[in-house]
Amino acid sequence: MSNHLEQSAIDCLEACNACATACGTCFSQMVGKDSKNACPACCIECAAVCRLCADAIARDSPYVKQICKLCADICAWCAEQCGAHDMDHCKRCAEACRRCAEACGKMAA
């Protein structure tokens, strides 16, 4: 990790990467299956914003707070959607989304 990043940024970047991975796994397991909510579509949105957020943190973007706020909001939404399901991959995704929402929320403050 780059030396210019504070620990909170490193934690957020790692949470974003873990969340993007969990969302990708959840999406791949859910695609084509019936869902009564936005899962798996939320996983695509969430993974994309997590990657954007991680990139913004790594390059010290002047918009990092705004991007982290958006990421936190989308992660919270995805956690709610995936958390409503009983499958293990959805539960893991929801947990990764909650951790990422928390870390991004701290960065956005």
N, C-alpha and C positions, 0 to 999 in steps of 0.2 A: 504494500500500500504506500502511496505517496506520503512523504513527510509533511506536506503542506496541509494535510487534513487533520482537523481535530477529532477526538475520539467519537464524539456524537455523529460526525459526518461519516466516519468509518463504519460505525454501527448501523447507520441508516443505509449506507451503500450495500452492506452485507445483507441487511433485511430485505432490501429491494431485490437483490439477486436471488435470494432464497425464495422470495414470494413469486417472482417471475417463473422460477423453476417449478414450484408447487402448482401454480396456475396452469402451466403447460401440461403437467402430468394430469391434473384434474380434467382439463379440456380433452385430452386424448382418451381418457377413460369414459367421459360423458358424451362425446360427440355421437350423434345418432340415437341417443337414448332419450326417452321421455323425461321431461322436467317440468314441474309446475311453477318454476320461477326462472330467473335469468341465468342460472347455471346451465350450460357452460359458456354462454356468451359473455358473461361478466369476466370469466377467466382470460379471454382474449384482450378485453379492454384493460384489465388489471396488469397482465404481463407486459403489455405495451407501455403503459405509463410507468411501471416499475423500471423498465429498461431505460426509458427517457430520464427518469429521476436519477438513477445510478450514474448515467452519463453526465448529467448536469452537475452532480456532486463532484465527480472525478475531475471535471474541467473547471470547477469553481465558477459556474455560470452566475451572472448577475441576477438571474431569475430563479435561483435555486429555492428560495422560500416559497414562491408562487407554485413552482412545479411540485415541491414537497407537499404543499397544501392540497393540490389537486390529487396527488398520489394517495395521500391519507384518506381523502374523501372516497376515491374509487376503491381503495383497499377495504374500507369499512363497509361499503356496499357489497363488494364481492364476499367478504366474510359473512355477511348476513345471508346472502343467497346460498353459498356453499354450506354454511353452517346449518341450514335447514334440512340438509340431507344426512342420511345415516351411513353412507358409504365411507370407508376409511380414507380414500383419496380426497373426498370432499371435506372431511373433518381436518385432514392435514393441511389442505388448502386454506380453509377458514382460519386455522391457527396461524399460518404463515402470514395471511392477510392482516390479522389482528396485530401481530408483532410489527409488521411493516407500517400499518396505520399509526401505531404508537410512536415508532421511531421517526416517521415523517412528520408527525404532528409536532414533535419536539424541534425538528429542524425548521418547521414553518413558523414557529413562535417568535 
